[in-house]
Amino acid sequence: MDNGGINLEEGELDVDLSDEEGCKFKHESHIKKEEKLDKEAEVKKHKKKEKKAKKEKKHKKKKKKHRHENKEKSSPNNDDVLQPTVNETKLEDPGSPKKEIGDTPCVPKRVPISLEELILKKKAQEAELIKPKFISKEERIQQAIQRRQAEVQAQREKQMDAFKKQTEYLEGAKDLERKRRAEDFQERMRQNRNFRNTSKRAAQGEVPSDKINNSQEEQAIKERYLGQKRLTKRRPRRLNERKFVFDWDVADDTSQDYNPLYKEKHQIQFFGRGHIGGIDIKQQKKEIGRFYSKLLESRRSDTQKVQEKKRLSGVAKREAKQKWDDRHWTEKALDQMTERDWRIFREDFNISTKGGNIPNPLRSWAEMNVADELKDVIKKVGYPEPTPIQRQAIPIGLQNRDIIGVAETGSGKTAAFLIPLLNWIQRLPKLERLEDTEQGPYAIIMAPTRELAQQIEEETVKFGRPLGIKTVSLIGGLSREDQALKLRMGAEIVIGTPGRLNDVLENRYMVLNQCTYIVLDEADKMIDMGFEPEVNNILTYLPVTNEKPDNEDAEDDSKLLSNFATKHKYRQTVMFTATMPPAVERLARSYLRRPAMVYIGSAGKPTERVEQIVYMVSEQEKRRKLLEILAAGLDPPVIIFVNQKKGADVLAKGLEKLGYSAVVLHGGKGQEQREYALASLKSGQKEILVATDVAGRGIDIKDVSMVINYDMSKTIDEYVHRIGRTGRAGKSGIAISLLTKEDAPVFYDLKQLLIQSPVSTCPHELANHPDAQTKPGILAAKKRRAEETVYIT
């Protein structure tokens, strides 16, 4: 027989199938064989049972016949119960029970099913279950309908049961309420009856009235003196234990009065002049003082009286002088200010300085020693009062001193270095300025980003144009030849980024032969962006003839101002920064001579006028949370910061589709697009600016109400500069940050900023986060030290 062929007993048919079909067919034939064997076994078993029943029936007939014959042979006096004969006893089956005469024939005993039969039945049932059964589509639909009907019926029964239980519960509650009302009514009636009976007995004299009135007092006395309640021993307090116990102890005497005489105290009756007992205490003291003064006056001699008058007049003068000297600094003239007043002034504006021979700060623009034309320009621009950095930095700059200013963002640093510069250029003769245009500008101002450079240019033009001072900006993204043409036409001030300035100087488009004023704005940002080589290269183009001496003369204002009104004055370098990393300190030591350091507020910390809000979300929830914040109502303009250029473009497009007016600003945009983005936001055409960290430093957009950190910055310094775009110029603002698990490295520093801010709160999720408990790197260092093995020789 071939593989897959099966020889069946019925018909002996050989079938050659594939492996799967052959196995299936073999399985079905095996099941048929087992069913056939089961039927044959049942038939044989049934035949055996029938043969056995016939034998037993035949045997019973023989026994009955034999008994009948014995009965006929027996004696006639056998009316009692017949005794079985010996032969009858022998014929009976020893395994069968004994039968009496007249019993019905026995039913054949049921034989139990054998183990083999049970196994065969079980195998047949399993084979029946394994056998696939075809169900038509109509049957499946019918079964699905039946299942659905059963589910609906079960649901309906469940609802009926719930409704029934609810009804029973409500009925029970109503019964309880009726029962409670009835009991309350009965209780009130019983109390009324008891009260009437008690009143009658009291009126008749049955119960003493003082016993009723003094029951509470007697109970209190009893508990106090009989000591029914055992007082526990009080735990002794430790000497330095700081825990304060607010609860009353049982042994504490609270002086509670139970006696009605003390509970209802009698009000004191006033008479006379309205004072207690008719006595005025103050008037009485005055009268006593007058009495003693008259007594002393009568006992003094003339000489003593004159001495007393002199003493009193001296005391009055000292008090008046003390009162005059203690006036606030706003009530004093400039020449009346004392050292104490200046110290209070600096504390009021949170100004601190470092260095020798530092002048006093400005109290107002009127006290500034500059030309009247410049004061008029300041008023026209709209600066009513100087900011703290301007109050201290401008007097130092007017002395031709080098300055390092460390101030918070939005503190008015631009005007702090522009006003001394414009004051010096404005004093130079105009003819001399026109003749020396080929020698280059008088001042260069460096900024880390194009946007900040353009912003400084706007402020410089605002101040310098009325004074006839020309300004040129050199930034990337614009034509270098056009900028060179503007330089050739002459400019006293040049503003630019380090990269473009270095390029212009190397290509000989500009020289710095008469440059005596250098400003490094956001110096730490320039170093972080990798502009340190360019800055050093630019400073090498400066002339060395106008450098200050590196000694005490660099702090002597008389020597520094000796040639201040000429173009040959000492070089003055001004550096403004938010932080002082080692690279910035190295740059300052190289190019600044005995600088005066000015600190305003807390360096490196966000302004106290910015409310910082933090939300802990997942990466998938950030977009939904942003839309919730914007939907809550926004007061444009709003700045949204992201970390990647592509993310900024995608987010701005999504906001545009949702109906928000958004514009994008990042390093991948051209200069014209970047200028358009800032201009549209400032003019109000756009409400939202989506930007990277390009807009995080120094850009001043007026009245920014909210800053949203959609992507948290990688460092806390960048975070400080981002949120510094709002809350500028004395105004308040809101900064919202969306934090995820990936921002864990800044959790600790952010938590410290939120705790130190007087207008912000730290959420519990951030305060209790494991990464916010210790500064990053501390645990790793401890773990390394713990794992180190020390070998002692």
Residue pairs with C-beta under 8 A, 6 or more apart in sequence:
1 7
1 14
2 16
3 22
4 15
4 16
4 17
4 18
4 19
4 21
4 22
5 14
5 15
5 16
5 22
6 14
6 15
6 22
6 25
6 26
6 29
7 13
7 14
8 29
9 33
15 22
15 25
16 22
17 25
31 127
31 131
34 120
34 123
34 124
34 127
35 124
37 120
38 120
38 121
38 124
41 117
41 120
49 108
49 111
52 108
53 108
56 106
56 108
57 105
59 93
60 105
60 106
62 91
63 88
63 91
63 92
66 87
66 88
66 91
67 88
67 101
70 85
70 87
70 88
71 82
74 82
82 101
92 98
96 106
99 106
135 143
198 207
201 207
202 209
202 212
213 260
216 258
217 258
217 259
220 258
222 228
223 229
229 250
231 250
231 251
232 250
234 249
234 251
248 254
257 263
268 276
270 276
271 278
272 278
272 279
273 280
275 281
297 305
300 308
325 338
329 337
329 341
329 342
329 344
329 345
329 363
332 341
334 363
334 367
337 345
337 360
342 360
342 361
345 351
345 361
345 363
346 352
346 353
346 361
349 361
349 388
349 391
349 600
350 388
350 600
350 601
351 361
351 388
351 391
351 392
351 598
351 599
351 600
352 598
352 599
353 392
353 596
353 597
353 598
353 599
354 596
354 597
354 599
355 555
355 594
355 595
355 596
355 597
356 555
356 594
357 555
357 556
357 557
358 396
358 596
359 395
359 396
359 399
359 557
360 395
361 391
361 392
361 395
362 368
362 386
362 390
362 391
362 392
362 394
362 395
363 391
364 385
364 386
365 375
365 378
365 379
365 383
365 385
365 386
366 375
368 375
368 394
368 395
368 398
368 419
369 398
370 398
370 419
370 423
371 423
371 426
371 427
373 426
373 466
373 467
374 419
374 422
374 423
374 426
374 463
374 467
377 463
377 466
377 467
378 419
378 463
380 466
381 462
381 463
383 415
386 394
386 412
387 411
387 412
387 415
387 416
387 729
387 730
388 407
388 411
388 600
388 601
389 405
389 407
389 411
389 412
389 413
389 416
389 598
389 600
390 412
390 415
390 416
390 419
392 598
392 600
393 403
393 405
393 413
393 416
393 417
393 598
394 416
394 419
394 420
396 403
396 596
396 598
397 403
397 416
397 417
397 419
397 420
397 421
397 572
397 574
398 420
398 423
399 557
399 560
399 561
400 557
400 560
400 561
400 564
400 569
400 570
400 572
401 554
401 555
401 557
401 560
401 572
401 594
401 595
401 596
402 548
402 554
402 572
402 573
402 574
402 592
402 593
402 594
402 595
402 596
403 417
403 574
403 575
403 595
403 596
403 597
403 598
404 575
404 576
404 577
404 588
404 592
404 595
404 596
404 597
404 598
405 413
405 416
405 574
405 575
405 576
405 577
405 597
405 598
405 600
406 576
406 577
406 578
406 579
406 580
406 597
406 598
406 599
406 600
406 603
407 413
407 576
407 578
407 598
407 599
407 600
407 601
407 603
408 578
408 600
408 601
408 602
408 603
408 605
408 606
408 607
408 724
409 578
409 607
409 698
409 720
409 721
409 724
409 725
409 728
410 607
410 700
410 724
410 725
410 727
410 728
410 729
411 600
411 601
412 729
413 521
413 576
414 455
414 456
414 459
414 521
414 700
415 459
415 463
416 576
417 445
417 519
417 521
417 574
417 576
418 459
418 460
418 463
419 463
420 572
421 443
421 493
421 517
421 519
422 463
422 464
422 467
422 469
424 442
424 517
424 564
424 569
425 433
425 442
425 443
425 467
425 469
425 492
425 493
426 467
426 469
427 565
428 442
428 565
428 566
428 567
430 468
432 567
433 492
434 490
436 514
436 567
437 489
437 490
437 491
438 511
439 511
439 513
439 514
440 510
440 511
440 512
440 513
440 514
440 515
441 472
441 491
441 492
441 493
441 494
441 510
441 512
441 514
441 515
442 492
442 493
442 514
442 515
442 516
442 517
442 567
443 492
443 493
443 494
443 515
443 516
443 517
443 518
443 519
444 493
444 494
444 495
444 496
444 501
444 512
444 515
444 517
444 518
444 519
444 538
445 453
445 456
445 460
445 493
445 494
445 495
445 496
445 519
445 521
446 496
446 497
446 498
446 501
446 518
446 519
446 520
446 521
446 526
446 535
446 538
447 453
447 456
447 495
447 496
447 497
447 521
447 522
447 526
447 698
448 497
448 498
448 521
448 522
448 525
448 526
448 529
448 531
448 697
448 698
449 497
449 525
449 694
449 697
449 698
449 699
450 475
450 476
450 477
450 497
450 671
450 674
451 665
451 674
451 678
451 694
451 695
451 698
451 699
452 521
452 522
452 697
452 698
452 699
453 473
453 475
453 495
453 496
453 497
454 473
454 475
454 675
454 678
455 698
455 699
455 700
456 495
456 521
457 471
457 473
457 495
460 469
460 471
460 493
460 495
461 471
464 470
464 471
464 492
464 493
469 492
469 493
470 489
470 490
470 491
470 492
470 493
471 491
471 492
471 493
471 494
471 495
472 483
472 486
472 487
472 491
472 493
472 494
472 495
473 483
473 494
473 495
473 496
474 483
474 494
474 495
474 496
474 497
474 500
474 501
474 504
475 496
475 497
475 500
475 671
476 497
476 499
476 500
476 671
477 670
477 671
477 672
477 674
478 671
480 500
480 503
480 504
480 507
480 509
483 500
483 504
483 509
484 504
484 509
484 510
487 494
487 504
487 509
487 510
494 501
494 510
496 504
497 531
498 526
498 531
498 534
498 535
498 538
499 531
499 534
501 534
501 538
502 534
502 537
502 538
504 510
505 511
505 512
505 537
505 538
505 541
511 541
512 541
512 542
512 543
513 543
514 543
514 567
515 542
515 543
515 571
516 546
516 567
516 568
516 569
516 570
516 571
516 572
517 571
517 572
517 574
518 539
518 542
518 571
518 572
518 573
518 574
518 591
519 573
519 574
519 575
519 576
520 526
520 535
520 573
520 574
520 575
520 576
520 577
520 587
521 576
521 698
522 576
522 577
522 578
522 697
522 698
523 575
523 576
523 577
523 584
523 587
524 577
524 578
524 579
524 580
524 581
524 584
524 717
525 578
525 697
525 698
525 721
526 532
526 535
527 581
527 583
527 584
527 587
532 583
532 587
535 587
536 587
536 590
539 591
542 571
543 571
546 568
546 569
546 570
546 571
547 570
547 571
547 593
548 554
548 560
548 570
548 571
548 593
548 594
549 593
550 593
550 594
551 594
552 594
553 559
553 560
554 560
554 593
554 594
555 594
560 570
563 569
563 570
573 591
573 592
573 593
573 595
575 584
575 587
575 588
575 592
575 595
577 584
578 603
578 604
578 717
578 720
578 721
579 603
579 604
579 717
580 603
588 595
601 607
601 608
604 717
604 720
605 720
605 753
605 756
606 612
606 720
606 723
606 724
606 727
606 735
606 753
606 757
607 724
607 727
607 728
608 757
608 758
608 759
609 727
609 730
609 731
609 732
609 733
609 759
610 723
610 724
610 726
610 727
610 732
610 733
610 734
610 735
610 757
610 759
610 760
611 732
611 733
611 734
611 735
611 757
611 759
611 760
612 723
612 735
612 737
612 753
612 754
612 757
612 759
612 760
613 734
613 735
613 736
613 737
613 760
614 736
614 737
614 739
614 750
614 754
614 762
614 763
614 766
615 625
615 736
615 737
615 738
615 739
615 763
616 739
616 740
616 763
616 765
616 766
616 769
617 625
617 738
617 739
617 740
618 740
618 741
619 740
619 742
622 710
622 738
622 740
623 654
625 738
626 640
626 708
626 710
626 738
627 658
629 708
629 736
630 638
630 655
630 660
630 688
634 687
634 688
634 705
634 706
635 705
635 706
636 684
636 687
636 688
636 705
637 681
637 682
637 684
637 686
637 687
637 688
637 689
637 701
637 703
637 704
637 705
638 687
638 688
638 689
638 704
638 705
638 706
638 707
638 708
639 688
639 689
639 691
639 695
639 701
639 704
639 706
639 707
639 708
639 725
639 726
640 651
640 688
640 689
640 690
640 691
640 707
640 708
640 710
641 691
641 692
641 693
641 695
641 696
641 707
641 708
641 709
641 710
641 711
641 713
641 722
642 648
642 651
642 690
642 691
642 692
642 710
642 711
643 692
643 693
643 711
643 713
643 714
644 692
644 711
645 666
645 667
645 668
645 692
647 710
647 711
648 664
648 665
648 666
648 690
648 691
648 692
649 664
651 662
651 690
651 710
652 662
652 663
652 664
652 688
652 690
655 662
655 688
655 690
656 662
660 687
660 688
661 685
661 686
661 687
661 688
662 686
662 687
662 688
662 689
662 690
663 676
663 677
663 680
663 681
663 686
663 688
663 689
663 690
664 677
664 689
664 690
664 691
665 674
665 677
665 678
665 689
665 690
665 691
665 692
665 694
665 695
666 691
666 692
666 694
667 692
667 694
669 677
674 694
677 686
677 689
678 689
678 699
678 701
680 686
681 689
681 701
682 701
682 702
689 695
689 701
693 713
693 718
693 721
693 722
695 725
696 713
696 718
696 721
696 722
696 725
697 721
699 725
700 728
701 725
702 728
702 729
703 731
704 725
704 726
704 728
704 733
705 726
705 733
705 734
706 726
706 733
706 734
706 735
706 736
707 722
707 723
707 725
707 726
707 733
707 734
707 735
707 736
708 735
708 736
708 737
708 738
709 719
709 722
709 723
709 735
709 736
709 737
709 738
710 738
711 738
712 719
712 737
712 738
712 739
712 740
712 743
712 746
713 719
713 722
713 746
714 745
714 746
715 746
716 746
716 749
716 750
716 753
719 737
719 746
719 750
719 753
720 753
722 735
723 733
723 735
726 733
726 734
726 735
727 733
732 759
737 750
739 747
739 750
739 766
744 769
744 771
745 771
745 776
747 766
747 769
747 771
747 772
748 771
748 772
748 773
748 774
748 775
748 776
749 775
750 766
750 772
751 762
751 766
751 767
751 772
753 760
754 760
754 761
754 762
754 766
755 762
766 772
